[in-house]
């Protein structure tokens, strides 16, 4: 009997040791998240299984970091482990802790990994600690540096695109149309940085016949301010008739908040779009869900600026299920014009960008009044379309795609390189990927932990819940007290009856 128990214990230990040893080589985990957050996409698997050259990742992560940062390291290690198992020997990785060795710290700095200062608490005291949270991807003599990996970022996208950038061949060519007052590519710095991973990017001049437009997979026309001559529009038609793809980001109304005026513009694109069944109105949308502007105010001898809600800056927070908007959380538009589709034969209209449930449109010309007191009666409409895809026989018999935005400024950094909202950039880059990319990496760019905002409640429901939270615990205590009192009285009565008997 005693020997059989020892045998069982020894067998169990051997099984556990065997499982532990096998787990070093067989990686398996279950992803129970709603959007398969921790499951590798087909695009990543395709990149890894088609590696011709060996790829090595060196992750520089400091030790003894706070729990949330340590979690990032664990997630990265799991991701790289999966990469390694899929690449079948063509992918390797290692972790280095630079904070324990001055030579390693110097090596990390030379590789382009910037140390960051993070706040930690030790013995009830707050202090700052230098930390390395970056990685370097190497393939042959080429390398790609990820200076910092922040919690909640799209980690898989960063590494998959980094590898793709090193091993990719024959990147598609996309062109930003120039020659009609459009901003130069330098004023779209954030978008350029994202797009340069998968594409060769060039300026495209459609006002000369010497440029072969068929070399471009997609053309992008952003915020033209000059009239576009009919021959240039004909060249766009020729491009579409051969299956080309086009993105238009248009300011149909020229709005200037400093002068408080907005007037319609005439670039020729409005009439050109009507031939495809799409109307862009000489109007601006207003939305209760909107951005803010700073207003200078004077009180006595003092002047100060205060933020004011400005309904002409619609904040888009609800998106339909579409590849272009997948994973986006918030896009800020500036003076957007509504889009209306007029049912053209052979063309499919797919809107993907709407205003909120309380919005309106206002015809131009118009004057802005930043001090205006808005009421709910000023926003009688809902879900006004400001971004859509046209697909089908736009020109001729060959299918092509055209994406139109009713705002031309949403992805422009400008000459002063002002930082744009990340999802604004993702919206433009996703649109280009949707038209140009065949690798599937579009699904990865916005693949990160999503914010789950608290649902907005009406005032009456909020008040009901507030009083319920306040009164319910007290009611339960009183009810329990009455129950216990009744129970004790019944016990006393029973004991008294027993004594009498």
Secondary structure, 3 states (H helix, E strand, C coil): CHHHHHHHHHHHHHHHHHHHHHHCCCCCCCCCCCCCCCCCCHHHHHHHHCCCCCEEEEEEECCCCCHHHHHHHHHHHHHHHHHHHHHCCCEEEEEECHHHCHHHHHHHHHCCCCCEEEEEEECCEEEEEEECEEEEEEECCEEEEECCCCCCCCHHHHHHHHHHHHHCCCCEEEEEEECCCCCCHHHHHHHHHHHCCCEEEEEEECCCCCCCHHHCCEEEEECCCCCCCHHHHHHHHHHHHCCCEEEEECCCEEEECCCCEEEECCCCHHHHHHCCCEEECCEEEEECCEEEEEEEEEECCEEEEEEEEEEEEEEECCCCCCCCCCCCCCEECCCCCCEEECCCCCEEEEEEEECCCCEEEEECCEECCCCCCCCHHHCCECCCEEEEEEEECCCCCCCEEEEEECCCCCCCCCCCCCCCCHHHHHHHHHHHHHHHCCCCCHHHHCCCCCCCCCCCCCHHHHHHHHHHHHHHHHHHHHHHHHHHHHHHHHHHHHHHHHHHC
